[in-house]
């Protein structure tokens, strides 16, 4: 297969462009618009909802946490976890949020989840610090960017080639020893362009470990891009771009949270039993893209990509034979186990190392052609992708003893004594999309086809050498056809309306050894209707959305409070519907149009109503293991979310205040009255997390043309709030945290 892929790649290098290219395809586009942008300059005319968080907005926010940045986009659901946004849990338009497994994640138009088909939980997520823009696509505007096409797609755009020699540096330091160093240099020559970038983000952590210790992380990235191309005036333009990325992370992170009583006493506490918890992450990615424009308005493209990700998350698993959730549910009845967990009593613990190696490789290509006939402009796009991914999973359980608050290894387990399996997937995906532009009307029908083969090899917990004595295998093959259409009508230069209907899809993940309970594909009919308004001082977008699921899928993940099998299961019909509102109004510019001072105020609001439409038995994860009733709410889909952004801007300085309201959020399926954590309420009776407000402040002051100092304050008023009760126990948001830094260009 490797030889076939290599030969195919060489052949396809003769005629290529980019999978995620902007709308126009003249040679000027290569220098004007980032070569990997999907939204680009099309935000006003896309036949679907899409927003771009620009380089300018990111520079104002100074925010390295993707969760906080995405809160400025409507339609995004997020469950925070460790307070830093290292492993975000993101959903779009009511899709389940756990490990962002139900949305399409891309960097520069290429899939970035460690194994998006066979093991989609995204334990690796790129560093936002090295991105220059973030694009969020929803509705029919993202039908091309599967495999997850129900909620939407997120495309992160890394540092692009500058138009001439340029360098950038950033250094910061702040609370909890949090620090960042970033530097990149790049240039565009007559026939060659390059960018080299180093980025490091680290912290000692804001959690306070019993007995002391580091609870932070250290993440490092190196990226290089090299592009050779013909001259701009060449009759047949071509370019060949190579990208390389190496990322490492060590994080002293834990799945174990707190009891409510301990949270009230000190929300930032970490139990002694988590002192050995450690995540080791390594990610490598390389891609090669060739572009050719043989004649006007016609382009062909291909990108070959390869990635490897290794992650080993070792953490406390049980104490005295009791699960951590059992101890948290009633620490009084399980007092001796609780005392061991907190280091106040000596005793035994089990410790589990979950090592996983992921491999991804593939080729994707796209052809695009535009034609003007009388008053009608036509655009055809066709694309194809062959993709393979593999997940090699080992889980090893060992024994420790707690002695005077310190853990000591007493029995090292045999590798794979808890999990020993390989998951794999092969996929062919194609799409065809046609756009008809007549006067103020754009109609964009399209169709997507996916064929997927999934395989599981389970060697059992005693076959360390993988001889195959106890090997059990399961396969699942499927094919889906996904039509859709989007419409955009421009009323005038300032207003337009858009709408769409498309059939969305999510793969069913790892096949089950129990063929009678094999998960089916997840499909939904998705509708949207929206209105856009663009003015010098006012930008607004309103959108209604509805996703009607024929078969929504649940998953059993430890990160969602489950057993960690990773298996998906059928949950039948469901519905997610809501409203998205995004308004930005510049008060000063509306009064004094020539003023150098700007005061834009933004309101971002999302209402989401997500619920099951039939009864079924849940098989784990954040849906639990019980009978779900018709009309039960889907957990961790926050009904009401509001973000207010106020920014005072001049040519020399800017100050931005971001205020986020996260409404009460159900943590278990149900329709009954919500019960939030409070005194004298049992852990098992809680079914919701209380609402909260958080305010962040950032500022930039430009001393000289190329030198700026900046400040970032997270949680300005030091609010204490619970972000989740998963995977095990209550988890806090980050407390007041101050960072001061400098940015310079050369």
C-alpha positions in Angstrom: 0.0 0.0 0.0 2.9 2.4 0.8 4.3 1.9 -2.7 0.9 2.5 -4.3 0.4 5.7 -2.2 3.9 6.9 -3.2 3.4 6.2 -6.9 0.0 7.9 -6.8 1.5 10.9 -5.1 4.2 11.2 -7.7 1.7 11.1 -10.6 -0.6 13.5 -8.9 2.2 16.1 -8.4 1.7 16.9 -12.1 -1.6 18.7 -11.5 -2.6 20.2 -8.2 -4.0 23.1 -6.0 -5.0 23.3 -2.4 -7.9 21.3 -0.7 -8.9 24.4 1.1 -8.3 27.2 -1.3 -10.0 30.6 -1.3 -12.6 31.4 -3.9 -10.6 33.2 -6.6 -7.8 31.3 -8.3 -5.8 33.9 -10.1 -2.0 33.9 -9.4 -2.5 37.1 -7.4 -4.4 35.1 -4.8 -1.2 33.2 -3.9 0.2 36.3 -2.4 -2.9 38.1 -1.2 -4.9 35.5 0.6 -3.4 32.8 2.9 -3.0 29.7 0.8 -4.8 27.5 3.3 -7.8 29.8 4.0 -11.3 28.4 3.6 -13.3 31.5 4.5 -10.7 34.0 3.4 -12.5 37.0 1.9 -15.7 35.0 1.3 -17.4 35.5 4.7 -20.0 37.9 3.2 -21.0 35.5 0.4 -20.7 32.0 1.6 -23.9 29.9 1.3 -23.7 29.0 5.0 -22.6 30.3 8.3 -18.9 30.9 8.8 -16.8 33.2 10.9 -13.1 33.9 10.9 -11.1 35.1 14.0 -8.5 37.2 12.2 -4.9 37.8 13.0 -5.8 41.3 14.3 -8.4 40.0 16.7 -6.0 37.3 18.0 -3.3 40.0 18.6 -5.8 42.1 20.6 -6.8 39.1 22.8 -3.2 37.8 23.5 -5.0 34.6 24.5 -3.3 31.2 24.1 -6.4 29.2 25.3 -8.5 28.1 22.3 -11.6 27.6 24.5 -11.6 31.3 25.4 -11.1 32.4 21.8 -13.8 30.2 20.4 -16.3 31.7 22.9 -16.2 34.7 20.7 -18.0 32.7 17.9 -21.7 31.8 18.2 -22.8 28.2 17.9 -19.8 26.7 19.7 -20.2 24.5 22.8 -17.2 23.8 25.0 -16.6 21.8 28.1 -13.5 23.1 29.9 -11.2 20.6 31.6 -7.8 21.7 32.9 -8.1 25.5 32.6 -5.6 26.0 29.9 -7.3 24.7 26.7 -4.7 22.0 26.0 -7.2 19.3 25.2 -10.4 21.1 24.4 -13.8 19.5 24.3 -15.6 21.3 21.4 -19.0 20.8 19.8 -20.7 22.9 17.1 -24.5 23.4 16.9 -25.3 20.8 19.6 -22.9 18.0 18.7 -21.5 16.1 21.7 -18.4 17.9 23.0 -16.2 15.2 24.4 -12.6 15.4 23.1 -13.9 17.4 20.0 -14.7 14.0 18.4 -17.8 15.1 16.5 -16.3 18.0 14.5 -13.8 18.2 11.7 -10.5 19.6 13.0 -8.0 20.9 10.5 -4.7 22.8 10.4 -4.1 24.5 7.1 -6.9 22.5 5.5 -5.5 19.1 6.6 -7.1 16.8 9.2 -5.3 17.0 12.5 -7.0 14.7 14.9 -4.6 11.8 15.8 -6.9 9.2 14.1 -10.0 11.0 12.9 -11.8 7.8 11.6 -10.7 4.9 13.8 -10.1 6.7 17.2 -11.5 10.2 16.8 -10.9 11.5 20.4 -8.6 14.5 19.8 -6.1 14.2 22.7 -3.7 16.2 20.5 -4.7 19.8 19.6 -2.4 22.3 18.0 -1.0 25.3 20.0 -3.2 28.3 19.4 -0.1 30.5 20.1 1.4 29.8 16.8 -1.8 30.4 14.7 -2.6 33.6 12.8 -6.3 32.9 12.3 -9.1 30.5 13.2 -12.0 29.7 10.8 -15.2 28.2 12.0 -17.6 26.7 9.4 -21.1 25.5 10.0 -24.0 24.5 7.8 -23.7 23.9 4.1 -20.5 26.0 3.9 -18.5 23.1 5.3 -19.9 20.2 3.2 -16.5 19.7 1.5 -14.6 19.3 4.8 -15.5 16.0 6.3 -15.7 13.4 7.7 -17.7 15.2 10.4 -20.3 17.3 8.6 -23.2 17.6 11.1 -22.0 20.4 13.4 -19.2 21.9 11.4 -15.4 22.3 11.0 -12.6 24.3 12.6 -9.6 25.2 10.5 -6.5 26.6 12.2 -4.2 28.7 10.0 -0.6 28.6 10.9 2.0 31.4 10.2 1.9 32.1 6.5 4.7 33.2 4.2 5.3 37.0 4.6 5.5 39.1 1.4 9.1 40.2 2.3 11.7 39.4 4.9 10.1 39.6 8.3 10.6 38.3 11.8 8.5 38.2 15.0 9.2 37.6 18.6 7.1 37.2 21.7 8.1 36.8 25.4 5.9 36.7 28.4 5.9 35.8 32.1 3.2 35.7 34.7 1.2 34.0 37.5 2.1 30.4 38.4 5.3 30.7 36.5 3.4 30.8 33.2 5.7 31.8 30.3 5.8 31.9 26.6 8.5 32.3 24.0 7.7 32.5 20.3 9.9 33.5 17.4 9.6 33.2 13.7 11.4 34.5 10.6 10.3 34.3 7.0 10.7 35.7 3.5 9.3 35.6 0.0 11.9 35.6 -2.8 11.6 35.5 -6.5 11.2 31.7 -6.6 11.4 30.5 -3.0 9.6 31.4 0.2 10.2 30.1 3.8 9.0 30.4 7.4 10.7 28.9 10.4 9.1 29.1 13.8 9.8 28.1 17.4 7.1 28.3 20.1 7.1 27.3 23.8 4.3 27.7 26.3 4.8 26.4 29.9 3.5 26.8 33.4 4.0 25.5 36.9 0.2 25.1 37.1 -2.4 26.7 39.4 -3.4 23.5 41.1 -2.0 22.9 44.6 -0.8 19.3 45.0 -1.0 17.7 48.5 2.6 17.6 49.7 3.7 20.0 46.9 4.8 19.5 43.3 4.4 20.8 39.8 0.9 20.7 38.3 1.7 22.5 35.1 2.9 21.7 31.6 5.6 22.4 29.0 4.6 22.4 25.4 7.1 23.1 22.6 6.6 23.4 18.8 8.9 23.7 15.9 7.5 24.5 12.4 9.1 25.0 9.1 7.5 25.8 5.7 9.4 26.0 2.4 7.8 26.8 -0.9 9.3 27.0 -4.4 7.3 28.5 -7.2 7.5 29.9 -10.7 7.5 33.6 -11.2 4.2 35.5 -10.8 4.1 36.4 -14.5 4.7 32.9 -15.7 2.0 31.6 -18.2 1.6 28.3 -16.2 2.0 29.1 -12.5 3.2 26.3 -10.2 4.3 26.0 -6.7 5.5 23.2 -4.4 5.2 23.7 -0.6 6.6 21.5 2.1 5.5 21.9 5.7 7.1 20.2 8.8 5.8 20.3 12.4 7.2 18.7 15.5 5.4 19.2 18.8 6.1 17.8 22.3 4.3 18.2 25.6 4.8 17.1 29.2 1.8 17.9 31.4 1.3 17.0 35.0 -2.4 16.7 34.4 -4.9 14.4 36.1 -8.4 13.1 35.4 -9.1 13.2 39.2 -11.0 16.3 40.5 -12.5 17.0 44.0 -15.4 16.3 46.2 -17.7 19.3 46.6 -16.6 19.8 50.3 -13.0 19.9 49.2 -13.8 22.2 46.2 -15.4 24.7 48.6 -12.4 24.6 50.9 -9.9 25.0 48.1 -11.0 24.7 44.5 -7.4 24.5 43.3 -6.4 21.5 45.4 -5.0 18.3 43.9 -5.1 15.1 45.9 -1.9 13.3 46.8 -2.9 10.3 44.8 -2.4 12.3 41.6 1.3 13.1 42.3 2.5 10.6 39.6 -0.1 11.6 37.0 1.7 12.6 33.8 0.8 13.1 30.2 3.6 12.6 27.7 2.8 13.8 24.1 4.8 13.8 20.9 3.4 14.9 17.5 5.0 14.9 14.1 3.4 16.1 10.9 4.6 16.7 7.4 2.8 17.6 4.2 3.7 18.4 0.6 1.4 20.5 -1.6 1.8 21.2 -5.3 -0.2 23.9 -7.1 -0.6 24.4 -10.8 -2.8 26.9 -12.7 -2.4 25.8 -16.3 -4.7 28.5 -17.7 -7.0 31.2 -16.5 -9.7 30.3 -14.1 -8.7 26.6 -13.8 -6.6 24.9 -11.1 -5.6 21.4 -10.1 -4.2 20.5 -6.8 -3.0 17.8 -4.4 -1.6 17.5 -0.9 0.1 14.4 0.5 0.3 14.3 4.3 1.7 12.1 7.1 1.5 12.4 10.8 2.5 10.4 13.9 1.2 11.1 17.4 2.3 9.4 20.6 0.5 10.0 23.9 0.9 8.2 27.2 -1.4 9.4 30.0 -0.5 7.6 33.2 -2.7 8.3 36.2 -4.3 6.9 39.4 -7.0 4.4 38.5 -8.5 3.0 41.8 -7.8 2.8 45.5 -8.4 -0.2 47.7 -10.3 -1.8 44.8 -12.7 1.1 44.6 -13.2 3.3 41.6 -12.4 7.0 42.0 -16.0 8.0 41.3 -17.2 5.6 44.0 -15.0 7.3 46.5 -16.0 10.7 45.4 -19.7 9.8 45.5 -19.5 9.0 49.2 -16.1 9.8 50.9 -17.6 9.2 54.3 -18.6 5.6 53.7 -15.4 5.0 51.9 -13.3 6.9 54.4 -10.2 4.7 54.4 -9.9 4.9 50.6 -10.5 8.7 50.8 -7.7 9.0 53.4 -5.3 7.1 51.1 -6.3 9.3 48.2 -5.5 12.4 50.2 -2.2 11.0 51.5 -3.4 10.9 55.1 -3.3 7.1 55.4 -1.1 4.4 54.1 -2.5 1.9 51.6 -2.5 0.5 48.1 -3.4 2.2 44.8 -3.7 1.0 41.2 -2.1 3.2 38.6 -2.8 2.9 34.9 -0.7 3.9 32.0 -2.6 4.4 28.7 -0.1 4.5 25.9 -1.4 5.1 22.3 0.5 5.6 19.1 -1.4 7.1 16.1 -0.4 7.1 12.5 -2.2 9.1 9.7 -1.4 9.3 6.0 -3.3 10.3 2.9 -3.6 12.2 -0.3 -6.2 14.8 -1.2 -6.8 16.7 -4.4 -9.1 19.2 -5.8 -10.0 20.7 -9.2 -11.7 24.1 -9.6 -12.9 25.9 -12.7 -14.7 29.2 -13.2 -16.6 30.3 -16.3 -18.6 33.4 -17.2 -21.5 33.0 -19.6 -23.5 36.2 -20.2 -24.8 37.3 -16.8 -24.1 34.0 -15.0 -20.8 33.0 -13.4 -20.3 29.3 -12.9 -17.9 27.6 -10.5 -17.2 23.9 -10.3 -15.2 22.2 -7.6 -14.4 18.5 -7.3 -12.2 16.8 -4.7 -11.0 13.4 -3.6 -9.2 12.2 -0.6 -7.7 8.8 0.3 -7.0 8.5 4.0 -5.6 5.9 6.4 -5.3 6.1 10.1 -4.2 3.6 12.8 -4.4 3.6 16.6 -2.1 1.3 18.5 -3.5 1.1 22.1 -1.8 -0.3 25.2 -3.1 0.1 28.8 -1.0 -1.2 31.6 -2.0 -1.4 35.3 0.6 -1.3 38.0 0.4 -1.3 41.8 1.6 1.5 44.1 1.5 2.1 47.8 0.9 5.4 49.6 3.3 5.8 52.5 3.3 9.0 54.5 1.8 10.9 51.6 4.3 9.5 49.0 3.6 6.9 46.3 6.0 4.1 45.7 5.9 1.5 42.9 5.4 -2.0 44.3 4.4 -4.1 41.3 5.0 -3.0 37.7 2.3 -4.5 35.5 3.0 -6.4 32.3 2.5 -4.1 29.2 -1.0 -4.4 27.8 -2.6 -6.1 30.8 -5.6 -3.8 30.6 -5.8 -3.1 26.8 -3.9 -4.4 23.9 -5.4 -3.6 20.5 -5.0 -2.0 17.1 -7.7 0.1 15.5 -7.5 1.1 11.8 -9.5 2.8 9.1 -9.3 3.4 5.4 -11.4 6.0 3.7 -12.2 7.2 0.2 -14.0 10.6 0.2 -15.1 12.6 -2.8 -17.2 15.7 -3.3 -18.7 17.8 -6.1 -19.9 21.3 -5.7 -21.3 23.7 -8.2 -22.0 27.4 -7.7 -24.2 29.5 -9.9 -23.9 33.3 -9.5 -26.6 35.3 -11.2 -26.8 39.0 -10.3 -27.4 39.0 -6.5 -28.2 35.3 -6.2 -25.8 32.4 -5.5 -27.0 28.8 -5.5 -24.5 26.1 -4.4 -25.6 22.5 -4.6 -23.2 19.8 -3.7 -22.8 16.2 -2.9 -20.3 14.2 -0.8 -19.6 10.5 -0.9 -17.6 8.6 1.7 -16.6 4.9 1.8 -15.0 3.7 5.0 -13.5 0.4 6.1 -12.9 0.0 9.9 -11.0 -2.8 11.6 -10.3 -3.8 15.2 -7.7 -6.3 16.3 -8.0 -7.1 20.0 -5.1 -9.3 21.2 -6.4 -9.6 24.7 -4.8 -8.6 28.0 -2.4 -11.6 28.3 -0.8 -11.6 24.8 2.0 -9.1 25.3 3.9 -10.4 22.3 0.8 -10.2 20.1 1.3 -13.7 18.9 -2.4 -13.9 18.2 -3.4 -16.8 20.5 -6.5 -14.9 21.7 -6.9 -12.5 18.8 -10.4 -11.3 18.2 -11.2 -9.2 15.1 -14.1 -7.1 14.0 -14.7 -5.1 10.8 -17.3 -2.6 9.6 -17.7 -1.3 6.1 -20.0 1.5 5.1 -20.7 4.0 2.3 -22.8 7.2 2.5 -24.0 9.8 0.0 -24.5 13.2 1.5 -26.3 15.8 -0.7 -26.7 19.5 0.2 -27.5 22.9 -1.2 -26.8 26.4 0.0 -28.3 29.7 -1.1 -27.1 33.3 -0.6 -29.0 36.4 -1.8 -27.4 39.8 -1.7 -30.1 42.3 -1.0 -27.7 45.3 -1.4 -24.1 46.1 -0.7 -24.7 45.8 3.0 -27.3 43.0 3.5 -27.7 39.4 2.4 -29.7 36.4 3.5 -28.5 32.8 3.3 -29.9 29.4 3.9 -29.1 25.8 3.4 -30.1 22.1 3.7 -27.6 19.3 3.8 -27.3 15.7 5.1 -24.6 15.5 7.7 -22.6 12.5 8.8 -20.2 11.1 11.4 -18.3 7.8 11.2 -19.2 5.1 13.7 -15.7 4.6 15.1 -14.2 1.3 16.1 -16.2 -1.7 15.3 -17.6 -3.8 18.2 -16.7 -7.4 18.8 -20.4 -7.9 19.5 -21.7 -7.7 16.0 -25.3 -7.5 17.2 -24.5 -4.1 18.7 -22.5 -2.7 15.9 -22.7 1.1 15.8 -24.4 2.5 12.7 -23.3 5.7 11.0 -24.5 8.9 12.5 -26.6 11.0 10.1 -28.7 14.1 10.4 -30.6 16.5 8.2 -29.3 20.0 8.8 -31.2 23.2 8.1 -30.1 26.9 8.5 -31.5 30.3 7.7 -29.6 33.5 8.3 -29.2 37.2 7.7 -25.9 39.2 7.4 -25.4 42.9 7.6 -22.1 44.6 6.8 -21.6 48.4 7.4 -18.7 50.6 8.3 -19.7 50.7 11.9 -22.1 47.7 12.3 -21.5 44.0 11.4 -24.3 41.6 12.3 -25.2 38.0 11.6 -28.3 36.1 12.8 -28.9 32.5 12.1 -31.5 29.8 13.0 -30.3 26.2 12.8 -31.8 22.7 13.2 -30.2 19.3 13.1 -32.6 16.3 12.9 -30.6 13.2 13.8 -31.7 9.8 12.4 -29.1 8.1 14.6 -27.0 10.0 17.1 -24.0 8.2 18.4 -22.7 8.0 22.0 -19.2 7.0 23.1 -17.6 5.4 26.1 -14.6 7.5 27.1 -12.8 7.8 30.4 -12.5 11.6 29.7 -16.3 11.6 29.7 -16.6 9.6 32.9 -17.0 6.2 31.2 -15.1 3.0 31.3 -12.7 4.0 28.5 -13.5 1.4 25.9 -13.9 4.0 23.2 -16.8 2.1 21.8 -19.6 4.0 20.1 -23.2 3.0 20.4 -26.5 3.9 18.7 -28.9 6.3 20.5 -31.5 6.8 17.8 -33.3 10.0 16.9 -32.4 13.3 18.4 -32.7 17.0 17.7 -30.5 20.1 18.2 -31.9 23.5 17.3 -31.1 27.0 18.2 -30.3 30.6 17.4 -26.9 32.3 16.8 -26.5 36.1 17.1 -23.3 38.0 16.4 -23.4 41.8 16.5 -20.5 44.3 16.4 -21.1 48.1 16.7 -18.4 50.8 16.8 -19.8 53.6 19.0 -17.2 56.2 18.3 -16.9 55.6 14.6 -20.7 55.9 14.2 -20.5 59.5 15.6 -17.0 60.6 14.5 -16.2 58.7 11.3 -12.7 60.2 10.9 -11.7 59.6 14.5 -8.5 57.6 15.0 -10.2 56.0 18.1 -12.4 53.0 17.8 -14.8 51.5 20.4 -16.3 48.3 18.9 -18.7 46.4 21.2 -19.6 42.9 20.3 -22.4 40.7 21.4 -22.2 36.9 20.8 -25.1 34.8 21.9 -26.1 31.2 21.3 -29.2 29.4 22.3 -29.2 25.6 21.9 -31.9 23.1 22.7 -30.6 19.6 22.2 -32.6 16.5 23.3 -33.2 12.8 22.5 -36.3 11.9 20.6 -36.6 8.3 21.5 -35.8 6.0 24.5 -32.7 3.8 24.5 -30.1 2.3 26.8 -27.0 4.4 27.1 -23.7 2.4 27.2 -21.4 4.8 28.9 -19.6 8.1 28.7 -21.2 11.4 29.7 -24.6 9.9 29.0 -24.2 7.3 31.8 -25.4 3.7 31.8 -29.1 3.9 32.2 -32.3 4.1 30.1 -32.6 7.4 28.4 -36.2 8.6 28.0 -37.7 10.5 25.0 -37.2 14.3 25.3 -34.3 13.9 27.8 -31.8 16.8 27.3 -28.4 15.9 25.9 -25.9 16.7 28.6 -23.1 19.3 28.3 -24.9 21.2 25.7 -25.3 24.6 27.4 -28.6 26.2 26.4 -27.6 29.9 26.9 -24.1 31.3 26.2 -23.3 35.0 26.0 -20.0 36.8 25.3 -19.6 40.6 25.4 -16.4 42.1 24.0 -15.5 45.8 24.4 -12.4 47.1 22.9 -10.9 50.6 22.9 -8.5 50.9 20.0 -6.1 53.6 18.8 -3.1 53.4 16.5 -0.8 53.2 19.6 -2.7 51.1 22.1 -5.8 48.9 22.6 -7.6 47.5 25.6 -10.1 44.6 25.3 -12.5 43.4 27.9 -14.1 40.0 27.3 -17.0 39.0 29.5 -18.4 35.4 29.2 -21.6 34.0 30.6 -22.0 30.3 30.6 -25.5 29.3 31.5 -26.6 26.4 33.7 -25.5 23.1 32.0 -27.0 19.7 32.4 -24.4 17.0 33.2 -26.8 14.0 32.9 -29.6 13.3 30.5 -33.0 14.2 31.9 -36.1 16.5 32.0 -36.4 16.9 35.7 -35.6 19.9 37.8 -31.8 20.6 37.8 -29.7 20.1 40.9 -26.4 21.9 41.0 -23.5 21.1 43.4 -24.1 22.5 46.9 -23.8 21.5 50.5 -25.6 18.4 51.7 -26.3 17.3 48.0 -25.1 13.9 47.1 -22.5 13.7 44.3 -24.8 11.2 42.5 -27.8 13.5 42.7 -26.2 16.4 41.0 -27.4 16.7 37.4 -26.2 20.2 36.4 -23.4 22.7 36.7 -24.3 26.2 37.9 -24.0 29.2 35.5 -21.1 31.6 35.9 -19.6 34.8 34.6 -15.9 35.2 33.8 -14.1 38.4 32.7 -10.8 38.6 31.0 -8.7 41.7 30.2 -6.0 42.2 27.6 -4.1 45.3 26.5 -1.4 46.2 24.0 0.8 49.4 24.0 3.1 50.1 21.0 6.1 51.9 22.2 7.8 52.1 18.8 6.8 51.0 15.4 8.1 47.4 15.9 7.9 47.0 19.7 4.8 46.4 21.8 4.3 45.4 25.4 1.1 43.5 26.3 -0.8 42.3 29.3 -3.3 39.5 29.8 -5.5 38.9 32.8 -7.6 35.8 33.0 -10.5 35.8 35.4 -10.1 39.5 36.3 -12.4 39.3 39.4 -11.1 35.9 40.6 -14.4 34.1 40.3 -14.7 30.6 41.7 -16.7 28.3 39.5 -17.0 24.7 38.4 -16.5 23.9 34.8 -17.3 20.2 34.9 -17.7 17.1 37.1 -15.9 14.9 34.6 -14.0 12.7 34.3 -13.8 12.2 38.0 -15.0 14.9 40.4 -15.4 18.7 40.3 -13.0 20.8 38.3 -12.3 24.5 38.6 -11.7 27.2 36.0 -8.4 29.1 36.1 -8.3 31.6 39.0 -7.0 35.2 38.6 -3.9 35.0 36.4 -1.7 37.9 35.2 0.8 37.8 32.3 3.0 40.6 31.0 5.0 40.3 27.8 6.6 42.0 24.8 6.2 41.6 21.1 8.6 42.8 18.5 8.9 42.7 14.7 11.9 43.1 12.5 
